């Protein structure tokens, strides 16, 4: 009682770089979101005094609120002193309106609560 083997034609897998290059659906939105987050991070770092921006590892802009992520509470306190500058200058650099700046201490790689 042998089984007959049927030849199955297998398609070559699509590489991730090809999927990203095509920019379809979810991957396109992820790529755009990543680019926007990087642009926001660079704008924030550009406003802060030398040596302070390197402690900022993330920044997002949502509903006219700029959220700045830093590695520790000590750095968050220092960066909060620059919130008025961040609000005005980062808004100008990004071409958006910012109503509020929130600085959160969260070690890089820590899970984000939703």
Beta strands, then each sheet from edge to edge (+ up, - down):
strand 1: 56-62
strand 2: 65-70
strand 3: 100-105
sheet 1: 1+ 2- 3-
end
